Amino acid sequence: MLAGRSLPIVLSTAALFATWFGSETVFGASSEFLKGGLYATIEDPFGASLCLLLFGLFFARKLYQMNLLTLGDYFRVRFGKKAELLFSVLMIPSYFGYTAGQLVALGLVLNVVTGLPVWEGVVISSCIVTLYTMIGGMWAISITDFVQSIIIILGLVVLAVILAEKAGGVVTVLQEVHVENFKFLPAANPVEIISYLAAWSVLGLGSIPSQDVFQRVMSSGSSKIAVRSCYYSSGLYLSVAMLPLFISLCVKHLYPDQLNGDMQLVLPKMVIAHTNMGLQVLFFGSLLSAVMSTTSSSILAPAAVLSENIIKPNLKRKLTDRQLLIVTRISVIMVSAIATIMACWKTNIYELVAGASILSLVSQFIPLTLGLYWRKANSGGAIASMILGLATWGLFEIYPISIPSLVPALCVGFGVMVFGSIFLKGEKAI
């Protein structure tokens, strides 16, 4: 699950970079950028890069020194077994949407390249990724992520350079873009400012209490490597994530007629129709590398929590390491099966991924953060915060207001955590 806590800085950085660089970056963010400009991509890549930066600044060293296997273990050590179980039950479903988003991307690629229906591509991709995830574990994921990261960067750089030359240069492409598309800051309006900050927090804060980020950071060879790899991967991610956005501008300049239908298919369809075989191999090789590296960790993360924090503690007899390995592999299959069903049902990548992070943001971010930095935080406050934060979000999703529902959910979660830790009984900080 943690690759023996032995990864050097290069592998650790590549693994963290590959965690985020998947379908939502290549397909989702680029299509959102074409529709709404830079302002529409705050969640990803900007929010995702912020997540890695904040994790390195405030979470990596403290969590690494606790020598834990999963984030569920942290909630058990800090808040007790009930909080561990509740965290795990709430955390696992959030990965279904995220994994489904990656499988949709793989299905879309196979649809463009081979003509297979998207749902068939999803099923085939799911079987392949599940097989090597089940066999390889975190060590194999980290090794392949390193290789795949090289392919991702090389493929996107070459494609961006060639398309920029075809379009008459970078300056020509950028000059054609309306100035409104480069808008990055909100207007001086309270509602818009709150919505803007909420967009940053979806991935920027919501993915901090995520097992896949935790798992990759904790696989580092030391706490120093863990922190540094967060910083390096944050900068690398934000830099490389600009390439799909620029490539989408080149496509808009060169082939405006391609912008009809599903915007998520713009890049792959353009590559198939207007580039030679060498570029097609390079693009789809980098695309498949990006999505597979993300998918494997998003399957392993909830499977690890399911086996370690739900199944293992509730069995009457103690599991051996080999038995726990078998349980984890079965859990991988279960997680993959549910995500595959979701991917066949809903095919908007950006929505699947964003929805996954909101669940962890409104229920788990506050207890994790206050648990690390406030000694008075206890299990009563943590449990109440997780339940009422999620309930508040659900309520305002049903009855929406002028600001995103995650905002009142975070406020309620924070208030309940403080109030509950002061007035409710529970375990105090160790």
C-alpha positions as CSV (number, residue, x, y, z in Angstrom):
1,M,0.0,0.0,0.0
2,L,2.9,2.4,0.7
3,A,5.7,0.9,-1.5
4,G,7.7,0.2,1.7
5,R,8.0,4.0,2.4
6,S,11.1,3.9,0.2
7,L,10.5,6.2,-2.9
8,P,13.3,8.6,-3.8
9,I,12.5,12.2,-4.7
10,V,12.2,11.6,-8.5
11,L,9.7,8.7,-8.1
12,S,7.8,10.4,-5.4
13,T,7.4,13.6,-7.4
14,A,6.4,11.7,-10.6
15,A,3.9,9.7,-8.6
16,L,2.3,12.8,-7.1
17,F,2.3,14.6,-10.5
18,A,0.6,11.6,-12.1
19,T,-2.1,11.5,-9.4
20,W,-3.7,14.6,-10.8
21,F,-2.7,14.5,-14.4
22,G,-5.5,12.5,-15.9
23,S,-8.7,12.8,-17.9
24,E,-10.0,15.9,-16.1
25,T,-6.8,17.8,-17.1
26,V,-6.5,16.7,-20.8
27,F,-10.2,16.3,-21.6
28,G,-12.2,18.1,-18.9
29,A,-10.2,21.2,-18.3
30,S,-9.5,21.8,-22.0
31,S,-13.2,21.6,-22.9
32,E,-14.1,23.9,-20.0
33,F,-11.4,26.3,-21.1
34,L,-12.9,26.5,-24.6
35,K,-16.3,27.1,-23.2
36,G,-15.6,29.6,-20.4
37,G,-11.9,30.7,-20.6
38,L,-9.3,30.6,-17.9
39,Y,-11.9,31.5,-15.2
40,A,-13.7,28.2,-15.8
41,T,-10.6,26.1,-15.0
42,I,-10.0,27.4,-11.5
43,E,-10.9,24.0,-10.0
44,D,-8.4,22.2,-12.2
45,P,-5.5,22.7,-12.8
46,F,-5.2,25.6,-10.4
47,G,-7.1,24.1,-7.4
48,A,-5.3,20.7,-7.9
49,S,-1.9,22.4,-7.9
50,L,-2.9,24.3,-4.7
51,C,-3.8,21.0,-3.0
52,L,-0.3,19.6,-3.5
53,L,1.3,22.8,-2.3
54,L,-0.8,23.0,0.9
55,F,-0.3,19.3,1.6
56,G,3.5,19.9,1.5
57,L,3.2,23.0,3.7
58,F,0.9,21.9,6.4
59,F,0.2,18.1,6.3
60,A,3.0,16.0,4.8
61,R,5.5,16.2,7.7
62,K,3.1,15.7,10.5
63,L,1.3,12.8,8.9
64,Y,4.5,11.1,7.8
65,Q,5.9,11.1,11.3
66,M,2.8,9.3,12.6
67,N,3.8,6.2,10.5
68,L,0.3,5.4,9.3
69,L,-1.0,3.1,6.5
70,T,-4.2,5.0,5.6
71,L,-6.0,8.2,6.5
72,G,-8.5,6.0,8.3
73,D,-5.7,5.0,10.6
74,Y,-5.1,8.6,11.4
75,F,-8.8,9.1,12.4
76,R,-8.6,5.9,14.6
77,V,-5.4,7.1,16.4
78,R,-6.6,10.7,16.8
79,F,-10.4,10.3,17.3
80,G,-11.1,6.6,18.0
81,K,-12.7,3.6,16.2
82,K,-16.1,5.2,15.6
83,A,-14.5,8.2,13.8
84,E,-12.3,5.8,11.8
85,L,-15.4,3.8,10.6
86,L,-17.4,7.0,9.8
87,F,-14.5,8.5,7.9
88,S,-14.0,5.4,5.9
89,V,-17.6,5.0,5.0
90,L,-17.8,8.6,3.8
91,M,-14.4,8.6,2.0
92,I,-14.8,5.4,-0.1
93,P,-17.8,6.6,-2.2
94,S,-16.1,9.8,-3.1
95,Y,-13.6,7.7,-5.2
96,F,-16.3,6.1,-7.3
97,G,-17.0,9.3,-9.3
98,Y,-13.3,10.1,-9.6
99,T,-12.4,6.6,-10.9
100,A,-15.5,6.7,-13.2
101,G,-14.2,10.0,-14.7
102,Q,-10.9,8.3,-15.6
103,L,-12.7,5.3,-17.1
104,V,-14.9,7.5,-19.2
105,A,-11.7,9.1,-20.6
106,L,-10.3,5.7,-21.5
107,G,-13.6,4.8,-23.1
108,L,-13.6,8.1,-25.1
109,V,-10.1,7.4,-26.4
110,L,-11.0,3.9,-27.6
111,N,-14.2,5.3,-29.2
112,V,-12.2,7.8,-31.2
113,V,-9.4,5.4,-32.2
114,T,-11.4,2.2,-32.8
115,G,-15.0,3.3,-33.1
116,L,-16.1,1.2,-30.1
117,P,-19.1,2.5,-28.2
118,V,-17.9,4.4,-25.2
119,W,-19.5,2.0,-22.7
120,E,-17.6,-0.9,-24.3
121,G,-14.4,1.0,-24.1
122,V,-15.1,1.8,-20.4
123,V,-15.5,-1.9,-19.6
124,I,-12.4,-3.0,-21.5
125,S,-10.3,-0.3,-19.9
126,S,-11.7,-1.1,-16.4
127,C,-10.6,-4.8,-16.8
128,I,-7.1,-3.9,-17.9
129,V,-6.5,-1.2,-15.2
130,T,-8.0,-3.4,-12.5
131,L,-5.8,-6.3,-13.4
132,Y,-2.5,-4.5,-13.1
133,T,-3.6,-2.5,-10.1
134,M,-4.5,-5.7,-8.3
135,I,-1.2,-7.3,-9.1
136,G,1.2,-4.4,-8.8
137,G,0.4,-2.4,-5.7
138,M,1.8,1.0,-4.9
139,W,5.4,0.2,-5.8
140,A,4.5,-0.9,-9.3
141,I,2.2,2.2,-9.7
142,S,5.1,4.5,-8.7
143,I,7.5,2.9,-11.2
144,T,5.1,3.1,-14.1
145,D,4.1,6.6,-13.1
146,F,7.7,7.8,-13.5
147,V,7.8,6.3,-17.1
148,Q,4.3,7.6,-17.9
149,S,5.1,11.1,-16.7
150,I,8.0,11.3,-19.2
151,I,5.7,10.1,-22.0
152,I,2.9,12.6,-20.9
153,I,5.3,15.6,-20.9
154,L,7.1,14.6,-24.1
155,G,3.9,14.0,-26.0
156,L,2.1,17.2,-25.0
157,V,5.2,19.4,-25.6
158,V,5.7,18.0,-29.1
159,L,2.1,18.3,-30.0
160,A,1.9,21.9,-28.7
161,V,5.0,22.9,-30.7
162,I,3.8,21.4,-34.0
163,L,0.3,22.9,-33.7
164,A,1.7,26.3,-32.7
165,E,3.9,26.3,-35.9
166,K,0.9,25.3,-38.0
167,A,-1.1,28.2,-36.5
168,G,1.6,30.7,-37.2
169,G,3.2,30.9,-33.8
170,V,2.3,31.3,-30.1
171,V,1.7,35.0,-30.5
172,T,-0.8,34.5,-33.3
173,V,-2.8,31.9,-31.4
174,L,-2.9,34.1,-28.2
175,Q,-3.8,37.3,-30.1
176,E,-6.9,35.6,-31.5
177,V,-8.3,34.9,-28.1
178,H,-10.8,37.4,-26.7
179,V,-9.4,39.2,-23.6
180,E,-12.4,38.0,-21.6
181,N,-11.1,34.4,-21.9
182,F,-8.0,35.4,-19.9
183,K,-10.1,36.7,-17.0
184,F,-8.7,35.1,-13.8
185,L,-10.0,37.2,-10.9
186,P,-13.6,37.7,-9.8
187,A,-15.6,40.9,-10.1
188,A,-16.0,43.0,-6.9
189,N,-19.1,41.2,-6.0
190,P,-19.5,39.3,-2.7
191,V,-21.4,36.4,-4.3
192,E,-18.9,36.1,-7.1
193,I,-15.9,36.3,-4.8
194,I,-17.4,33.6,-2.5
195,S,-18.1,31.4,-5.6
196,Y,-14.5,32.0,-6.8
197,L,-13.0,30.9,-3.5
198,A,-15.3,27.9,-3.5
199,A,-14.0,26.9,-6.9
200,W,-10.4,27.0,-5.6
201,S,-11.4,24.9,-2.6
202,V,-13.1,22.0,-4.4
203,L,-9.8,20.4,-5.3
204,G,-7.5,22.7,-3.4
205,L,-8.9,21.7,0.0
206,G,-11.3,18.9,-0.9
207,S,-8.5,16.6,-2.1
208,I,-6.3,17.1,1.0
209,P,-8.2,14.4,3.0
210,S,-7.8,11.9,0.1
211,Q,-6.2,8.5,0.4
212,D,-4.5,8.6,-3.0
213,V,-2.6,11.8,-2.2
214,F,-1.8,10.6,1.3
215,Q,-0.7,7.2,-0.1
216,R,1.7,8.7,-2.5
217,V,3.2,11.2,-0.1
218,M,3.6,8.6,2.6
219,S,5.4,6.3,0.2
220,S,8.4,8.7,0.2
221,G,11.6,7.6,1.7
222,S,11.7,10.3,4.3
223,S,9.6,13.2,5.6
224,K,11.9,15.6,3.8
225,I,11.3,13.9,0.5
226,A,7.6,13.8,1.2
227,V,7.5,17.6,1.6
228,R,9.8,18.4,-1.3
229,S,7.9,16.1,-3.7
230,C,4.7,18.0,-2.9
231,Y,6.3,21.3,-3.9
232,Y,8.0,19.9,-7.0
233,S,4.9,18.1,-8.2
234,S,2.7,21.1,-7.6
235,G,4.8,23.3,-9.9
236,L,5.2,20.6,-12.4
237,Y,1.5,19.9,-12.6
238,L,0.5,23.5,-13.1
239,S,3.2,24.0,-15.8
240,V,2.4,20.9,-17.8
241,A,-1.4,21.3,-17.3
242,M,-1.2,24.6,-19.3
243,L,-0.2,22.5,-22.4
244,P,-3.7,21.0,-23.0
245,L,-5.2,24.5,-22.6
246,F,-2.9,25.9,-25.2
247,I,-3.4,22.9,-27.5
248,S,-7.2,23.5,-27.4
249,L,-6.6,27.2,-28.5
250,C,-4.5,25.9,-31.4
251,V,-7.4,23.6,-32.4
252,K,-9.9,26.4,-32.2
253,H,-7.6,28.5,-34.4
254,L,-6.8,25.8,-37.0
255,Y,-10.0,23.7,-37.0
256,P,-13.0,25.8,-35.7
257,D,-15.4,23.4,-37.3
258,Q,-14.2,20.7,-34.9
259,L,-15.8,22.5,-32.0
260,N,-19.3,20.9,-32.5
261,G,-20.7,18.2,-30.3
262,D,-19.0,16.8,-27.2
263,M,-16.3,19.3,-26.3
264,Q,-14.4,16.5,-24.5
265,L,-13.7,14.8,-27.8
266,V,-12.2,17.9,-29.6
267,L,-8.5,17.0,-29.0
268,P,-8.6,13.3,-29.9
269,K,-10.8,13.9,-33.0
270,M,-8.5,16.6,-34.2
271,V,-5.4,14.4,-33.7
272,I,-7.0,11.6,-35.6
273,A,-8.2,13.8,-38.5
274,H,-5.3,16.2,-39.0
275,T,-2.0,14.6,-37.8
276,N,0.3,11.9,-39.1
277,M,0.6,8.4,-37.5
278,G,3.7,9.4,-35.5
279,L,1.9,12.3,-33.8
280,Q,-1.2,10.1,-33.2
281,V,0.9,7.4,-31.5
282,L,2.7,10.1,-29.4
283,F,-0.6,11.9,-28.4
284,F,-2.6,8.8,-27.6
285,G,0.4,7.2,-25.8
286,S,0.7,10.2,-23.6
287,L,-3.0,10.4,-23.0
288,L,-3.4,6.7,-22.1
289,S,-0.3,7.1,-19.8
290,A,-1.9,10.0,-18.0
291,V,-5.3,8.4,-17.5
292,M,-4.0,5.0,-16.5
293,S,-1.6,6.3,-13.9
294,T,-4.5,8.3,-12.3
295,T,-7.0,5.4,-12.6
296,S,-4.7,2.9,-10.9
297,S,-4.2,5.0,-7.7
298,S,-7.9,6.0,-7.6
299,I,-8.8,2.3,-7.5
300,L,-6.1,1.3,-5.0
301,A,-6.8,4.1,-2.5
302,P,-10.4,3.3,-1.5
303,A,-9.6,-0.5,-1.7
304,A,-6.9,0.0,0.9
305,V,-9.2,1.9,3.2
306,L,-12.0,-0.7,2.7
307,S,-9.7,-3.6,3.6
308,E,-7.6,-1.9,6.4
309,N,-10.3,0.3,8.1
310,I,-13.6,-1.4,7.5
311,I,-13.2,-5.2,6.9
312,K,-10.1,-5.9,9.0
313,P,-11.3,-4.2,12.3
314,N,-14.7,-5.9,12.1
315,L,-13.4,-9.5,11.6
316,K,-13.4,-11.7,14.7
317,R,-10.0,-13.1,14.0
318,K,-6.8,-11.3,13.2
319,L,-5.7,-11.4,9.5
320,T,-2.3,-12.4,8.4
321,D,-0.4,-10.2,5.9
322,R,-1.2,-12.6,3.1
323,Q,-4.9,-12.7,4.1
324,L,-5.0,-8.9,4.2
325,L,-3.5,-8.8,0.7
326,I,-6.2,-11.1,-0.6
327,V,-8.9,-8.9,1.0
328,T,-7.4,-5.8,-0.5
329,R,-7.3,-7.4,-4.0
330,I,-10.9,-8.4,-3.7
331,S,-11.6,-4.8,-2.6
332,V,-9.9,-3.5,-5.7
333,I,-12.3,-5.5,-7.9
334,M,-15.3,-4.2,-5.9
335,V,-14.3,-0.6,-6.2
336,S,-13.6,-1.0,-9.9
337,A,-16.9,-2.6,-10.6
338,I,-18.9,0.2,-9.0
339,A,-16.9,2.9,-10.8
340,T,-17.4,1.1,-14.1
341,I,-21.2,1.2,-13.6
342,M,-21.1,4.9,-12.8
343,A,-18.9,5.6,-15.9
344,C,-21.4,3.8,-18.2
345,W,-24.2,5.9,-16.6
346,K,-22.7,9.4,-16.6
347,T,-20.0,10.6,-19.1
348,N,-19.1,14.2,-18.1
349,I,-15.6,13.9,-16.8
350,Y,-15.3,17.3,-15.1
351,E,-18.6,16.8,-13.2
352,L,-17.6,13.3,-12.0
353,V,-14.2,14.5,-10.7
354,A,-15.5,17.7,-9.0
355,G,-18.3,15.9,-7.3
356,A,-15.9,13.4,-5.8
357,S,-13.7,16.1,-4.2
358,I,-16.7,18.0,-2.7
359,L,-17.8,15.0,-0.7
360,S,-14.4,14.8,1.1
361,L,-14.2,18.6,1.5
362,V,-17.5,19.1,3.3
363,S,-17.1,16.0,5.6
364,Q,-13.4,15.3,6.2
365,F,-11.2,18.4,5.7
366,I,-12.2,20.2,8.9
367,P,-11.7,17.2,11.3
368,L,-8.4,16.3,9.6
369,T,-7.0,19.9,9.8
370,L,-8.2,20.7,13.3
371,G,-7.1,17.3,14.5
372,L,-3.6,18.1,13.5
373,Y,-3.5,21.7,14.8
374,W,-5.9,21.9,17.7
375,R,-5.2,19.7,20.7
376,K,-8.7,20.1,22.1
377,A,-10.3,18.5,19.1
378,N,-12.0,15.2,20.1
379,S,-14.0,12.4,18.6
380,G,-17.4,14.0,19.5
381,G,-16.6,17.1,17.5
382,A,-15.1,15.2,14.6
383,I,-18.0,12.8,14.2
384,A,-20.6,15.6,14.5
385,S,-18.6,17.7,12.0
386,M,-18.5,14.9,9.4
387,I,-22.2,14.1,9.7
388,L,-23.6,17.7,9.8
389,G,-21.1,19.1,7.3
390,L,-22.3,16.4,4.7
391,A,-26.0,16.9,5.7
392,T,-25.7,20.7,5.2
393,W,-24.2,20.2,1.8
394,G,-27.0,17.8,0.8
395,L,-29.6,20.2,2.1
396,F,-28.4,23.1,0.0
397,E,-27.9,20.9,-3.0
398,I,-31.6,20.2,-2.8
399,Y,-32.6,23.8,-1.9
400,P,-29.8,25.9,-3.6
401,I,-28.9,29.4,-2.6
402,S,-26.9,32.1,-4.4
403,I,-23.6,30.7,-3.2
404,P,-22.2,27.2,-3.7
405,S,-23.6,24.7,-1.2
406,L,-20.1,23.7,0.0
407,V,-19.7,27.1,1.6
408,P,-22.4,26.8,4.3
409,A,-21.4,23.1,4.7
410,L,-17.8,24.1,5.6
411,C,-19.1,26.8,8.0
412,V,-21.4,24.4,9.7
413,G,-18.6,21.7,9.8
414,F,-16.2,24.1,11.4
415,G,-18.6,25.5,13.9
416,V,-19.8,22.0,14.9
417,M,-16.3,20.7,15.2
418,V,-15.3,23.6,17.6
419,F,-18.6,23.4,19.6
420,G,-18.6,19.6,19.8
421,S,-15.0,19.4,20.9
422,I,-15.7,21.8,23.7
423,F,-19.0,20.5,24.9
424,L,-19.2,16.8,23.8
425,K,-17.3,14.0,25.3
426,G,-14.7,12.2,23.3
427,E,-11.1,11.2,23.0
428,K,-8.6,14.1,23.2
429,A,-5.4,14.5,21.2
430,I,-2.8,11.9,21.9
